[in-house]
Amino acid sequence: MPGTVSCIDGNTFIVSDPSGDVDAAPATPVGLFTADTRYLSRWILTINGERMTALSVDDSQYFEVAFFLVPGGQVDYVQADVSAIRRRRIGPELTESLTVFNYGDTDVELDVRLEVAADFADIFDIKFDVREKVGSHYVQVEADELRLGYRRGTYQREVCVTASEPAAIDSSGMRFRLRLPPGEHWSTQLRATMRAPRSDGRDWRDAVRALRPDESTLPDTLREWIATAPQLDTDNTALQQVYHRSLVDLAALRFAPLSLGGATVPAAGLPWFMTLFGRDSLLTCLQTLHVTPSMTPPTLRILGLLQGVRTDETLDEDPGRIPHELRYGESAAFEEQPHSPYYGTVDASPLFVILLDEYERWTGDRALVMELEKEARAALDWIDQYADLTSTGYVWYETRNRRAGLENQCWKDSWDSISYADGRLPGFPRATCEVQGYAYDAKIRAARLARTFWDDPAFADRLEREAAVLKDRFNQDFWLDDRGYYAIALDHDGTPCDALSSNIGHLLWSGIVPPDRAPQVVEHLMGPALYSGWGVRTLAEGQSRYNPLGYHNGTVWPFDNSFIAWGLRRYGFAAEAGRIAHGIIDAATYFHGRLPEAFGGFDRLTTRYPVRYPTAGSPQAWSSGASLLLIRTMLGMDPHEGHLVVEPALPPGYGRIALLDIPGRWGKVDAFARHRPVRPPTEDSGPYPTPVLE
């Protein structure tokens, strides 16, 4: 969100304006949040009645931020005798150190005021602009504490605000009156403590605090996180910047579900998705196995623990289905939103199996494969028994919750993201192309697990037969021979939806594309309709619903491009994978090294810089993971028979890359690469030049 500053730790975060103030407007995710609830909607500092202006902001650490302030809102700086510093930190609570300075030559009388309010809005209330609360708010003013609360039956939330210095406290904040001599300063420590009292008198957040590090240890945990990851040595400053930023953001997005006893999993992203998402968390783990493999076991375990066990129309739940989203707020507690958890995702179940296999290939962790055998088999059963809604052998989706369920249950889950080239929307159920690729890949990988670990060769043989049949059928029904690419989806009656989209790149990653068709797919992916110069657009220019600022209809998504690049390397298109990596990493430099959820799909020659998407989440887990997967792609890293194979192909502008201490079943190894010229094409090589690999 342009013009805002975030401070984040786990699923607790605060989003403010550039001066550190919180003044929440309707439908705007600004404030102090935890567990899908906004605990502070107003947190405004004034000195002698004037708001403050930031001269500088230091947000280099994800869990803390410092604002250097002067009074007033002048566009041009006027010398100020009085200035202030707000040092804010997110840990188990929000703490803010406020220091006021007098650099004048006379005493000054100061009226320092902090305005405080809490609307306790649910994240979905904010997203859908619901302003009326069912429960009631209350305020308790004590001599040393301001307590704001909300109660709806047994559901209760509170925030308690205190200061280390004496203050006059009222129902809307606290005031400090002071006389400050020349050259002196005054400080106070502000604290906002979030509570979730239960009917038995205990506080639900006590269990959360016990699993999270104390705020004083956060710098140490970040240093340990970065030190444990492989070290990147490269002469490309943009890549170095985005790699470090991605590691820091992934650390910020870790949170600890209560059921895992302190183990952390990646939350999807700020501000709307600070919770566990099946698809997002699984794909993030796939992107980061070579850098931060520790996120994968707890992610698989929590998703396995939440795996569907019954048929539930409201939650879109089926036996074996991996959940889409887990929420903790008021609307989930009172079942006003089906997110406790909600199962409306069609791809998380095959991705669960894919990640389990890929994790074992990297780490050799046989124990986890055995531990989650039942859950993996159940996910495969869901593909065959519950996902094939038309008995045609494909994975289809259609929500059963007409009031609040997701219409589109693929990764492009906005309402208009799946269409025909002329803009028509297909009916339901729908079967998107990339999910069929995931299902194919899941069966191939599960066959390896069944034969190698589960001692079930008959099951392995069956899975391989089913995968072969699926591949043949898919290439008959989805392939548009007159266009040279795959349909984005099948309509309910089996008619191919002929829109040209980035989904076809995921098919390369899954391996469902025959080698003789890959060049045509790649030609479309890298052609001007889809490739913007920064990355592959979600929908091709020229399609009826194309809009370079359409959420899934023309924007560029870094995560999407990272998997497309991975697929390109799988089929031998190293130069094209390098072009995507180069474009995405270049784009990151315009976002201070942090790749957002999405950015505009405008042609690079038109804008000369990537255009910010107005409501893009940032940081976003799978966007942070994108740079890490692109590094793997450029280095050509793949585990093979217990060893790490490295076949690098660097794009122009990348002189050398060294990734040191890559963890895996091999212990820790290094991967090195330096750029080599691309061989000119020959009559036999086709239109795609092949880089000389070192």
Secondary structure as the mmCIF struct_conf table of DSSP 4:
data_model
#
loop_
_struct_conf.conf_type_id
_struct_conf.id
_struct_conf.beg_label_comp_id
_struct_conf.beg_label_asym_id
_struct_conf.beg_label_seq_id
_struct_conf.end_label_comp_id
_struct_conf.end_label_asym_id
_struct_conf.end_label_seq_id
TURN_TY1_P TURN_TY1_P1 PRO A 2 GLY A 3
STRN STRN1 VAL A 5 ASP A 9
TURN_TY1_P TURN_TY1_P2 GLY A 10 ASN A 11
STRN STRN2 THR A 12 SER A 16
TURN_TY1_P TURN_TY1_P3 PRO A 18 SER A 19
BEND BEND1 GLY A 20 GLY A 20
STRN STRN3 VAL A 22 ASP A 23
HELX_LH_PP_P HELX_LH_PP_P1 ALA A 24 ALA A 25
TURN_TY1_P TURN_TY1_P4 PRO A 26 ALA A 27
STRN STRN4 GLY A 31 THR A 34
TURN_TY1_P TURN_TY1_P5 ALA A 35 ASP A 36
STRN STRN5 THR A 37 LEU A 40
BEND BEND2 SER A 41 SER A 41
STRN STRN6 ARG A 42 ILE A 47
TURN_TY1_P TURN_TY1_P6 ASN A 48 GLY A 49
STRN STRN7 GLU A 50 GLN A 61
TURN_TY1_P TURN_TY1_P7 TYR A 62 PHE A 63
STRN STRN8 GLU A 64 PRO A 71
BEND BEND3 GLY A 72 GLY A 72
BEND BEND4 VAL A 75 ASP A 76
BEND BEND5 ASP A 81 ASP A 81
STRN STRN9 VAL A 82 ILE A 90
BEND BEND6 GLY A 91 GLU A 93
STRN STRN10 LEU A 94 ASN A 102
BEND BEND7 GLY A 104 THR A 106
STRN STRN11 VAL A 108 ALA A 117
STRN STRN12 ASP A 122 ASP A 122
HELX_RH_AL_P HELX_RH_AL_P1 ILE A 123 LYS A 127
TURN_TY1_P TURN_TY1_P8 PHE A 128 ASP A 129
BEND BEND8 VAL A 134 GLY A 135
STRN STRN13 SER A 136 VAL A 141
BEND BEND9 ALA A 143 ASP A 144
STRN STRN14 LEU A 146 ARG A 152
TURN_TY1_P TURN_TY1_P9 GLY A 153 THR A 154
STRN STRN15 TYR A 155 ALA A 163
BEND BEND10 SER A 164 GLU A 165
STRN STRN16 ALA A 168 ASP A 170
TURN_TY1_P TURN_TY1_P10 SER A 171 SER A 172
STRN STRN17 GLY A 173 LEU A 180
TURN_TY1_P TURN_TY1_P11 PRO A 182 GLY A 183
STRN STRN18 HIS A 185 ARG A 195
STRN STRN19 PRO A 197 PRO A 197
TURN_TY1_P TURN_TY1_P12 SER A 199 ASP A 200
BEND BEND11 GLY A 201 GLY A 201
STRN STRN20 ASP A 203 ASP A 203
HELX_RH_AL_P HELX_RH_AL_P2 TRP A 204 LEU A 211
BEND BEND12 ARG A 212 ARG A 212
HELX_RH_3T_P HELX_RH_3T_P1 GLU A 215 THR A 217
HELX_RH_AL_P HELX_RH_AL_P3 LEU A 218 THR A 228
BEND BEND13 ALA A 229 ALA A 229
HELX_LH_PP_P HELX_LH_PP_P2 PRO A 230 PRO A 230
STRN STRN21 GLN A 231 THR A 234
BEND BEND14 ASP A 235 ASP A 235
HELX_RH_AL_P HELX_RH_AL_P4 THR A 237 ALA A 252
TURN_TY1_P TURN_TY1_P13 LEU A 253 LEU A 253
STRN STRN22 ARG A 254 PHE A 255
HELX_RH_3T_P HELX_RH_3T_P2 LEU A 258 LEU A 260
TURN_TY1_P TURN_TY1_P14 GLY A 261 GLY A 262
STRN STRN23 VAL A 265 PRO A 266
STRN STRN24 GLY A 269 GLY A 269
TURN_TY1_P TURN_TY1_P15 LEU A 270 TRP A 272
STRN STRN25 PHE A 273 PHE A 273
BEND BEND15 THR A 275 THR A 275
STRN STRN26 PHE A 277 PHE A 277
HELX_RH_AL_P HELX_RH_AL_P5 GLY A 278 THR A 288
TURN_TY1_P TURN_TY1_P16 LEU A 289 VAL A 291
HELX_RH_3T_P HELX_RH_3T_P3 PRO A 293 MET A 295
HELX_RH_AL_P HELX_RH_AL_P6 THR A 296 LEU A 305
TURN_TY1_P TURN_TY1_P17 LEU A 306 LEU A 306
BEND BEND16 ARG A 310 ARG A 310
STRN STRN27 ASP A 312 ASP A 312
TURN_TY1_P TURN_TY1_P18 GLU A 313 ASP A 316
STRN STRN28 GLU A 317 GLU A 317
TURN_TY1_P TURN_TY1_P19 PRO A 319 GLY A 320
HELX_LH_PP_P HELX_LH_PP_P3 ARG A 321 PRO A 323
BEND BEND17 HIS A 324 HIS A 324
STRN STRN29 GLU A 325 GLU A 325
BEND BEND18 GLY A 329 GLY A 329
HELX_RH_AL_P HELX_RH_AL_P7 GLU A 330 ALA A 333
TURN_TY1_P TURN_TY1_P20 PHE A 334 GLU A 335
BEND BEND19 GLU A 336 PRO A 338
BEND BEND20 SER A 340 PRO A 341
STRN STRN30 TYR A 342 TYR A 342
BEND BEND21 VAL A 346 ASP A 347
HELX_RH_AL_P HELX_RH_AL_P8 ALA A 348 THR A 363
HELX_RH_AL_P HELX_RH_AL_P9 ARG A 366 GLU A 371
TURN_TY1_P TURN_TY1_P21 LEU A 372 LEU A 372
HELX_RH_AL_P HELX_RH_AL_P10 GLU A 373 GLN A 385
TURN_TY1_P TURN_TY1_P22 TYR A 386 TYR A 386
BEND BEND22 ALA A 387 ALA A 387
TURN_TY1_P TURN_TY1_P23 LEU A 389 THR A 390
BEND BEND23 SER A 391 TYR A 394
STRN STRN31 TYR A 397 TYR A 397
BEND BEND24 ARG A 400 ARG A 400
TURN_TY1_P TURN_TY1_P24 ARG A 402 ALA A 404
BEND BEND25 GLY A 405 GLY A 405
BEND BEND26 GLU A 407 GLU A 407
BEND BEND27 CYS A 410 LYS A 412
BEND BEND28 SER A 414 SER A 414
TURN_TY1_P TURN_TY1_P25 TRP A 415 ASP A 416
BEND BEND29 SER A 417 ILE A 418
TURN_TY1_P TURN_TY1_P26 ALA A 421 ASP A 422
BEND BEND30 GLY A 423 GLY A 423
HELX_LH_PP_P HELX_LH_PP_P4 ARG A 424 PRO A 426
BEND BEND31 PHE A 428 PRO A 429
STRN STRN32 ARG A 430 ARG A 430
STRN STRN33 ALA A 431 THR A 432
HELX_RH_AL_P HELX_RH_AL_P11 CYS A 433 THR A 452
TURN_TY1_P TURN_TY1_P27 PHE A 453 PHE A 453
BEND BEND32 TRP A 454 TRP A 454
HELX_RH_AL_P HELX_RH_AL_P12 PRO A 457 ASP A 477
TURN_TY1_P TURN_TY1_P28 PHE A 478 PHE A 478
STRN STRN34 TRP A 479 LEU A 480
TURN_TY1_P TURN_TY1_P29 ASP A 481 GLY A 484
STRN STRN35 TYR A 485 TYR A 486
BEND BEND33 ILE A 488 ILE A 488
STRN STRN36 ALA A 489 LEU A 490
TURN_TY1_P TURN_TY1_P30 HIS A 492 ASP A 493
BEND BEND34 GLY A 494 GLY A 494
STRN STRN37 PRO A 496 CYS A 497
STRN STRN38 SER A 501 SER A 501
TURN_TY1_P TURN_TY1_P31 SER A 502 SER A 502
HELX_RH_AL_P HELX_RH_AL_P13 ASN A 503 SER A 510
TURN_TY1_P TURN_TY1_P32 GLY A 511 GLY A 511
BEND BEND35 VAL A 513 VAL A 513
TURN_TY1_P TURN_TY1_P33 PRO A 515 ARG A 517
HELX_RH_AL_P HELX_RH_AL_P14 ALA A 518 LEU A 525
TURN_TY1_P TURN_TY1_P34 MET A 526 MET A 526
BEND BEND36 GLY A 527 GLY A 527
TURN_TY1_P TURN_TY1_P35 PRO A 528 LEU A 530
STRN STRN39 TYR A 531 TYR A 531
BEND BEND37 GLY A 533 GLY A 535
STRN STRN40 VAL A 536 ARG A 537
BEND BEND38 THR A 538 THR A 538
STRN STRN41 LEU A 539 LEU A 539
TURN_TY1_P TURN_TY1_P36 GLU A 541 GLY A 542
BEND BEND39 GLN A 543 GLN A 543
TURN_TY1_P TURN_TY1_P37 SER A 544 ARG A 545
TURN_TY1_P TURN_TY1_P38 PRO A 548 LEU A 549
TURN_TY1_P TURN_TY1_P39 TYR A 551 GLY A 554
STRN STRN42 VAL A 556 VAL A 556
HELX_RH_AL_P HELX_RH_AL_P15 PRO A 558 ARG A 570
TURN_TY1_P TURN_TY1_P40 TYR A 571 GLY A 572
HELX_RH_AL_P HELX_RH_AL_P16 ALA A 574 THR A 589
TURN_TY1_P TURN_TY1_P41 TYR A 590 GLY A 593
BEND BEND40 GLU A 597 GLU A 597
STRN STRN43 PHE A 599 PHE A 599
HELX_RH_AL_P HELX_RH_AL_P17 ARG A 604 THR A 607
BEND BEND41 ARG A 608 TYR A 609
HELX_LH_PP_P HELX_LH_PP_P5 PRO A 610 VAL A 611
STRN STRN44 ARG A 612 ARG A 612
HELX_LH_PP_P HELX_LH_PP_P6 TYR A 613 TYR A 613
TURN_TY1_P TURN_TY1_P42 PRO A 614 THR A 615
BEND BEND42 SER A 618 PRO A 619
STRN STRN45 GLN A 620 GLN A 620
HELX_RH_AL_P HELX_RH_AL_P18 ALA A 621 LEU A 635
TURN_TY1_P TURN_TY1_P43 GLY A 636 GLY A 636
STRN STRN46 MET A 637 HIS A 640
TURN_TY1_P TURN_TY1_P44 GLU A 641 GLY A 642
STRN STRN47 HIS A 643 VAL A 646
HELX_LH_PP_P HELX_LH_PP_P7 LEU A 650 PRO A 651
TURN_TY1_P TURN_TY1_P45 PRO A 652 GLY A 653
STRN STRN48 ARG A 656 GLY A 664
TURN_TY1_P TURN_TY1_P46 ARG A 665 TRP A 666
STRN STRN49 GLY A 667 ARG A 674
HELX_LH_PP_P HELX_LH_PP_P8 PRO A 677 PRO A 677
STRN STRN50 VAL A 678 VAL A 678
HELX_LH_PP_P HELX_LH_PP_P9 ARG A 679 PRO A 681
TURN_TY1_P TURN_TY1_P47 GLU A 683 PRO A 687
BEND BEND43 TYR A 688 TYR A 688
STRN STRN51 PRO A 691 PRO A 691
HELX_LH_PP_P HELX_LH_PP_P10 VAL A 692 LEU A 693
#
